[in-house]
Amino acid sequence: MSKPEDMWQCQTTNCGYIYDPDRGDRRGKIPKGVSFEDLPDDWKCPVCGAGKKCFRPLAGEGSVVDESCGHYSNKSSS
């Protein structure tokens, strides 16, 4: 099991679903306390079916939009 500081929520760039390790994923039979990194590689979003590569952390390192899913940030260039 991961340390609490490693238990970040992750959001899909496709539909906005947020994986919360404190809740797990009942549909996917993922118990509470499983960090996003510890999810099986074949785990999919229960809403839109997106794979793990289409999620981004809501905090910490790597919390940027994953352009490999075809979505880009809304930051304007100055």
N, CA, C and O atoms as CSV, one atom per row, in Angstrom:
chain,resi,resn,atom,element,x,y,z
A,1,MET,N,N,0.845,-1.191,0.000
A,1,MET,CA,C,0.000,0.000,0.000
A,1,MET,C,C,0.881,1.242,0.000
A,1,MET,O,O,1.939,1.262,0.630
A,2,SER,N,N,0.451,2.254,-0.694
A,2,SER,CA,C,1.203,3.503,-0.816
A,2,SER,C,C,1.102,4.344,0.443
A,2,SER,O,O,0.185,4.190,1.250
A,3,LYS,N,N,2.081,5.247,0.590
A,3,LYS,CA,C,2.051,6.198,1.692
A,3,LYS,C,C,0.968,7.239,1.410
A,3,LYS,O,O,0.684,7.537,0.250
A,4,PRO,N,N,0.359,7.796,2.465
A,4,PRO,CA,C,-0.719,8.785,2.261
A,4,PRO,C,C,-0.334,9.940,1.352
A,4,PRO,O,O,-1.169,10.413,0.581
A,5,GLU,N,N,0.905,10.408,1.419
A,5,GLU,CA,C,1.307,11.537,0.571
A,5,GLU,C,C,1.409,11.157,-0.903
A,5,GLU,O,O,1.481,12.033,-1.765
A,6,ASP,N,N,1.416,9.858,-1.200
A,6,ASP,CA,C,1.447,9.387,-2.574
A,6,ASP,C,C,0.058,9.048,-3.114
A,6,ASP,O,O,-0.067,8.585,-4.247
A,7,MET,N,N,-0.964,9.269,-2.330
A,7,MET,CA,C,-2.328,8.890,-2.694
A,7,MET,C,C,-3.060,10.078,-3.317
A,7,MET,O,O,-3.963,10.644,-2.701
A,8,TRP,N,N,-2.679,10.450,-4.516
A,8,TRP,CA,C,-3.274,11.582,-5.215
A,8,TRP,C,C,-4.469,11.151,-6.023
A,8,TRP,O,O,-4.544,10.021,-6.507
A,9,GLN,N,N,-5.405,12.073,-6.162
A,9,GLN,CA,C,-6.519,11.853,-7.072
A,9,GLN,C,C,-6.018,12.114,-8.485
A,9,GLN,O,O,-5.159,12.970,-8.695
A,10,CYS,N,N,-6.548,11.383,-9.446
A,10,CYS,CA,C,-6.202,11.577,-10.852
A,10,CYS,C,C,-7.482,11.737,-11.649
A,10,CYS,O,O,-8.476,11.060,-11.388
A,11,GLN,N,N,-7.452,12.640,-12.628
A,11,GLN,CA,C,-8.635,12.934,-13.435
A,11,GLN,C,C,-8.372,12.612,-14.897
A,11,GLN,O,O,-7.299,12.903,-15.427
A,12,THR,N,N,-9.372,12.002,-15.547
A,12,THR,CA,C,-9.228,11.711,-16.970
A,12,THR,C,C,-9.400,12.986,-17.779
A,12,THR,O,O,-10.209,13.853,-17.450
A,13,THR,N,N,-8.615,13.076,-18.849
A,13,THR,CA,C,-8.720,14.246,-19.720
A,13,THR,C,C,-9.877,14.083,-20.694
A,13,THR,O,O,-10.216,15.026,-21.408
A,14,ASN,N,N,-10.483,12.911,-20.737
A,14,ASN,CA,C,-11.594,12.660,-21.658
A,14,ASN,C,C,-12.935,13.108,-21.089
A,14,ASN,O,O,-13.610,13.942,-21.691
A,15,CYS,N,N,-13.330,12.569,-19.938
A,15,CYS,CA,C,-14.679,12.827,-19.427
A,15,CYS,C,C,-14.702,13.570,-18.092
A,15,CYS,O,O,-15.767,13.995,-17.645
A,16,GLY,N,N,-13.554,13.731,-17.457
A,16,GLY,CA,C,-13.509,14.450,-16.193
A,16,GLY,C,C,-13.658,13.567,-14.960
A,16,GLY,O,O,-13.641,14.075,-13.839
A,17,TYR,N,N,-13.803,12.245,-15.144
A,17,TYR,CA,C,-13.904,11.336,-13.992
A,17,TYR,C,C,-12.646,11.447,-13.141
A,17,TYR,O,O,-11.533,11.508,-13.664
A,18,ILE,N,N,-12.831,11.471,-11.829
A,18,ILE,CA,C,-11.711,11.553,-10.905
A,18,ILE,C,C,-11.581,10.232,-10.159
A,18,ILE,O,O,-12.506,9.803,-9.469
A,19,TYR,N,N,-10.411,9.586,-10.304
A,19,TYR,CA,C,-10.135,8.393,-9.498
A,19,TYR,C,C,-9.640,8.869,-8.145
A,19,TYR,O,O,-8.655,9.603,-8.059
A,20,ASP,N,N,-10.324,8.450,-7.085
A,20,ASP,CA,C,-9.993,8.835,-5.724
A,20,ASP,C,C,-9.546,7.589,-4.965
A,20,ASP,O,O,-10.361,6.699,-4.721
A,21,PRO,N,N,-8.264,7.505,-4.583
A,21,PRO,CA,C,-7.782,6.315,-3.879
A,21,PRO,C,C,-8.495,6.076,-2.551
A,21,PRO,O,O,-8.540,4.944,-2.069
A,22,ASP,N,N,-9.048,7.120,-1.962
A,22,ASP,CA,C,-9.790,6.951,-0.706
A,22,ASP,C,C,-11.111,6.225,-0.920
A,22,ASP,O,O,-11.694,5.701,0.029
A,23,ARG,N,N,-11.584,6.191,-2.159
A,23,ARG,CA,C,-12.850,5.521,-2.475
A,23,ARG,C,C,-12.668,4.249,-3.287
A,23,ARG,O,O,-13.494,3.339,-3.210
A,24,GLY,N,N,-11.581,4.178,-4.075
A,24,GLY,CA,C,-11.377,3.029,-4.950
A,24,GLY,C,C,-12.329,3.093,-6.136
A,24,GLY,O,O,-12.817,4.167,-6.488
A,25,ASP,N,N,-12.591,1.959,-6.745
A,25,ASP,CA,C,-13.498,1.865,-7.889
A,25,ASP,C,C,-14.327,0.604,-7.719
A,25,ASP,O,O,-13.871,-0.499,-8.018
A,26,ARG,N,N,-15.533,0.778,-7.242
A,26,ARG,CA,C,-16.394,-0.363,-6.964
A,26,ARG,C,C,-16.706,-1.167,-8.223
A,26,ARG,O,O,-16.700,-2.397,-8.197
A,27,ARG,N,N,-16.977,-0.468,-9.323
A,27,ARG,CA,C,-17.273,-1.168,-10.587
A,27,ARG,C,C,-16.098,-2.014,-11.060
A,27,ARG,O,O,-16.274,-3.132,-11.544
A,28,GLY,N,N,-14.892,-1.458,-10.912
A,28,GLY,CA,C,-13.690,-2.153,-11.343
A,28,GLY,C,C,-13.124,-3.088,-10.284
A,28,GLY,O,O,-12.061,-3.679,-10.468
A,29,LYS,N,N,-13.854,-3.216,-9.161
A,29,LYS,CA,C,-13.442,-4.076,-8.048
A,29,LYS,C,C,-12.073,-3.681,-7.496
A,29,LYS,O,O,-11.254,-4.534,-7.155
A,30,ILE,N,N,-11.840,-2.350,-7.416
A,30,ILE,CA,C,-10.620,-1.810,-6.833
A,30,ILE,C,C,-10.972,-1.327,-5.428
A,30,ILE,O,O,-11.788,-0.417,-5.283
A,31,PRO,N,N,-10.372,-1.915,-4.387
A,31,PRO,CA,C,-10.708,-1.519,-3.021
A,31,PRO,C,C,-10.172,-0.134,-2.657
A,31,PRO,O,O,-9.294,0.401,-3.334
A,32,LYS,N,N,-10.703,0.429,-1.597
A,32,LYS,CA,C,-10.209,1.699,-1.064
A,32,LYS,C,C,-8.733,1.542,-0.722
A,32,LYS,O,O,-8.289,0.464,-0.328
A,33,GLY,N,N,-7.978,2.627,-0.876
A,33,GLY,CA,C,-6.576,2.623,-0.478
A,33,GLY,C,C,-5.598,2.234,-1.565
A,33,GLY,O,O,-4.398,2.150,-1.303
A,34,VAL,N,N,-6.074,1.992,-2.785
A,34,VAL,CA,C,-5.180,1.644,-3.896
A,34,VAL,C,C,-4.814,2.925,-4.637
A,34,VAL,O,O,-5.686,3.610,-5.171
A,35,SER,N,N,-3.513,3.248,-4.668
A,35,SER,CA,C,-3.077,4.455,-5.368
A,35,SER,C,C,-3.247,4.267,-6.870
A,35,SER,O,O,-3.339,3.141,-7.357
A,36,PHE,N,N,-3.289,5.374,-7.594
A,36,PHE,CA,C,-3.449,5.308,-9.044
A,36,PHE,C,C,-2.326,4.488,-9.681
A,36,PHE,O,O,-2.567,3.691,-10.588
A,37,GLU,N,N,-1.107,4.689,-9.203
A,37,GLU,CA,C,0.043,3.970,-9.757
A,37,GLU,C,C,-0.075,2.465,-9.554
A,37,GLU,O,O,0.476,1.690,-10.336
A,38,ASP,N,N,-0.787,2.047,-8.514
A,38,ASP,CA,C,-0.929,0.623,-8.204
A,38,ASP,C,C,-2.126,-0.028,-8.893
A,38,ASP,O,O,-2.341,-1.231,-8.744
A,39,LEU,N,N,-2.910,0.751,-9.646
A,39,LEU,CA,C,-4.021,0.163,-10.397
A,39,LEU,C,C,-3.451,-0.776,-11.457
A,39,LEU,O,O,-2.349,-0.540,-11.951
A,40,PRO,N,N,-4.174,-1.833,-11.817
A,40,PRO,CA,C,-3.696,-2.714,-12.890
A,40,PRO,C,C,-3.511,-1.927,-14.188
A,40,PRO,O,O,-4.234,-0.963,-14.440
A,41,ASP,N,N,-2.550,-2.334,-15.003
A,41,ASP,CA,C,-2.276,-1.632,-16.262
A,41,ASP,C,C,-3.474,-1.614,-17.194
A,41,ASP,O,O,-3.612,-0.699,-18.006
A,42,ASP,N,N,-4.345,-2.615,-17.089
A,42,ASP,CA,C,-5.514,-2.682,-17.970
A,42,ASP,C,C,-6.766,-2.023,-17.365
A,42,ASP,O,O,-7.856,-2.138,-17.925
A,43,TRP,N,N,-6.610,-1.337,-16.230
A,43,TRP,CA,C,-7.744,-0.640,-15.615
A,43,TRP,C,C,-8.217,0.474,-16.535
A,43,TRP,O,O,-7.408,1.155,-17.164
A,44,LYS,N,N,-9.528,0.658,-16.612
A,44,LYS,CA,C,-10.137,1.682,-17.467
A,44,LYS,C,C,-11.076,2.566,-16.643
A,44,LYS,O,O,-11.602,2.140,-15.615
A,45,CYS,N,N,-11.273,3.777,-17.100
A,45,CYS,CA,C,-12.235,4.692,-16.481
A,45,CYS,C,C,-13.608,4.041,-16.520
A,45,CYS,O,O,-14.035,3.572,-17.575
A,46,PRO,N,N,-14.311,4.002,-15.384
A,46,PRO,CA,C,-15.637,3.379,-15.370
A,46,PRO,C,C,-16.700,4.187,-16.119
A,46,PRO,O,O,-17.795,3.680,-16.360
A,47,VAL,N,N,-16.400,5.417,-16.486
A,47,VAL,CA,C,-17.372,6.259,-17.189
A,47,VAL,C,C,-17.157,6.209,-18.702
A,47,VAL,O,O,-18.088,5.913,-19.450
A,48,CYS,N,N,-15.926,6.499,-19.159
A,48,CYS,CA,C,-15.692,6.609,-20.597
A,48,CYS,C,C,-14.790,5.515,-21.171
A,48,CYS,O,O,-14.645,5.410,-22.388
A,49,GLY,N,N,-14.188,4.706,-20.308
A,49,GLY,CA,C,-13.346,3.613,-20.780
A,49,GLY,C,C,-11.919,4.012,-21.121
A,49,GLY,O,O,-11.183,3.217,-21.705
A,50,ALA,N,N,-11.513,5.234,-20.766
A,50,ALA,CA,C,-10.145,5.686,-21.050
A,50,ALA,C,C,-9.143,4.890,-20.225
A,50,ALA,O,O,-9.415,4.501,-19.089
A,51,GLY,N,N,-7.974,4.656,-20.826
A,51,GLY,CA,C,-6.904,3.959,-20.129
A,51,GLY,C,C,-6.166,4.893,-19.181
A,51,GLY,O,O,-6.419,6.097,-19.153
A,52,LYS,N,N,-5.258,4.325,-18.412
A,52,LYS,CA,C,-4.516,5.091,-17.406
A,52,LYS,C,C,-3.713,6.245,-18.002
A,52,LYS,O,O,-3.523,7.264,-17.337
A,53,LYS,N,N,-3.236,6.108,-19.247
A,53,LYS,CA,C,-2.423,7.177,-19.827
A,53,LYS,C,C,-3.229,8.443,-20.092
A,53,LYS,O,O,-2.647,9.501,-20.331
A,54,CYS,N,N,-4.555,8.357,-20.054
A,54,CYS,CA,C,-5.411,9.519,-20.279
A,54,CYS,C,C,-5.819,10.206,-18.979
A,54,CYS,O,O,-6.738,11.024,-18.974
A,55,PHE,N,N,-5.146,9.881,-17.881
A,55,PHE,CA,C,-5.405,10.524,-16.599
A,55,PHE,C,C,-4.228,11.415,-16.245
A,55,PHE,O,O,-3.101,11.172,-16.676
A,56,ARG,N,N,-4.495,12.436,-15.466
A,56,ARG,CA,C,-3.430,13.303,-14.953
A,56,ARG,C,C,-3.669,13.512,-13.463
A,56,ARG,O,O,-4.815,13.578,-13.018
A,57,PRO,N,N,-2.587,13.618,-12.693
A,57,PRO,CA,C,-2.746,13.857,-11.260
A,57,PRO,C,C,-3.296,15.255,-11.003
A,57,PRO,O,O,-3.012,16.190,-11.751
A,58,LEU,N,N,-4.079,15.389,-9.948
A,58,LEU,CA,C,-4.632,16.700,-9.593
A,58,LEU,C,C,-3.693,17.467,-8.680
A,58,LEU,O,O,-3.958,18.626,-8.362
A,59,ALA,N,N,-2.592,16.842,-8.249
A,59,ALA,CA,C,-1.593,17.499,-7.407
A,59,ALA,C,C,-0.251,16.843,-7.655
A,59,ALA,O,O,-0.182,15.721,-8.157
A,60,GLY,N,N,0.812,17.540,-7.303
A,60,GLY,CA,C,2.138,16.955,-7.359
A,60,GLY,C,C,2.733,16.911,-8.746
A,60,GLY,O,O,2.219,17.505,-9.694
A,61,GLU,N,N,3.844,16.180,-8.834
A,61,GLU,CA,C,4.596,16.071,-10.079
A,61,GLU,C,C,3.755,15.479,-11.196
A,61,GLU,O,O,3.039,14.499,-10.992
A,62,GLY,N,N,3.841,16.070,-12.363
A,62,GLY,CA,C,3.127,15.549,-13.523
A,62,GLY,C,C,1.694,16.013,-13.634
A,62,GLY,O,O,0.943,15.468,-14.443
A,63,SER,N,N,1.286,16.991,-12.860
A,63,SER,CA,C,-0.116,17.429,-12.900
A,63,SER,C,C,-0.348,18.396,-14.054
A,63,SER,O,O,-0.688,19.562,-13.852
A,64,VAL,N,N,-0.155,17.886,-15.266
A,64,VAL,CA,C,-0.413,18.637,-16.492
A,64,VAL,C,C,-1.247,17.761,-17.412
A,64,VAL,O,O,-1.309,16.545,-17.230
A,65,VAL,N,N,-1.886,18.376,-18.399
A,65,VAL,CA,C,-2.704,17.637,-19.356
A,65,VAL,C,C,-1.803,16.750,-20.198
A,65,VAL,O,O,-0.754,17.192,-20.667
A,66,ASP,N,N,-2.202,15.518,-20.389
A,66,ASP,CA,C,-1.434,14.562,-21.192
A,66,ASP,C,C,-1.812,14.751,-22.646
A,66,ASP,O,O,-2.895,14.347,-23.070
A,67,GLU,N,N,-0.913,15.369,-23.418
A,67,GLU,CA,C,-1.211,15.671,-24.815
A,67,GLU,C,C,-1.323,14.419,-25.671
A,67,GLU,O,O,-1.845,14.492,-26.784
A,68,SER,N,N,-0.850,13.267,-25.189
A,68,SER,CA,C,-0.934,12.045,-25.986
A,68,SER,C,C,-2.370,11.572,-26.146
A,68,SER,O,O,-2.643,10.709,-26.981
A,69,CYS,N,N,-3.284,12.116,-25.370
A,69,CYS,CA,C,-4.700,11.758,-25.488
A,69,CYS,C,C,-5.442,12.733,-26.398
A,69,CYS,O,O,-6.654,12.616,-26.579
A,70,GLY,N,N,-4.724,13.686,-26.966
A,70,GLY,CA,C,-5.351,14.614,-27.894
A,70,GLY,C,C,-5.986,15.816,-27.233
A,70,GLY,O,O,-6.752,16.537,-27.873
A,71,HIS,N,N,-5.686,16.047,-25.963
A,71,HIS,CA,C,-6.242,17.189,-25.242
A,71,HIS,C,C,-5.114,18.115,-24.856
A,71,HIS,O,O,-4.011,17.673,-24.535
A,72,TYR,N,N,-5.395,19.388,-24.889
A,72,TYR,CA,C,-4.366,20.374,-24.611
A,72,TYR,C,C,-4.854,21.312,-23.514
A,72,TYR,O,O,-6.055,21.469,-23.298
A,73,SER,N,N,-3.897,21.932,-22.827
A,73,SER,CA,C,-4.265,22.855,-21.756
A,73,SER,C,C,-4.886,24.113,-22.347
A,73,SER,O,O,-4.693,24.414,-23.525
A,74,ASN,N,N,-5.622,24.836,-21.534
A,74,ASN,CA,C,-6.280,26.071,-21.975
A,74,ASN,C,C,-5.437,27.290,-21.663
A,74,ASN,O,O,-5.954,28.407,-21.658
A,75,LYS,N,N,-4.150,27.104,-21.402
A,75,LYS,CA,C,-3.284,28.229,-21.089
A,75,LYS,C,C,-3.086,29.061,-22.346
A,75,LYS,O,O,-2.797,28.526,-23.416
A,76,SER,N,N,-3.244,30.373,-22.210
A,76,SER,CA,C,-3.022,31.237,-23.363
A,76,SER,C,C,-1.562,31.613,-23.423
A,76,SER,O,O,-0.916,31.784,-22.389
A,77,SER,N,N,-1.040,31.743,-24.618
A,77,SER,CA,C,0.361,32.127,-24.755
A,77,SER,C,C,0.450,33.645,-24.792
A,77,SER,O,O,-0.335,34.314,-25.464
A,78,SER,N,N,1.427,34.176,-24.054
A,78,SER,CA,C,1.582,35.624,-23.985
A,78,SER,C,C,2.738,36.081,-24.808
A,78,SER,O,O,3.018,37.279,-24.868
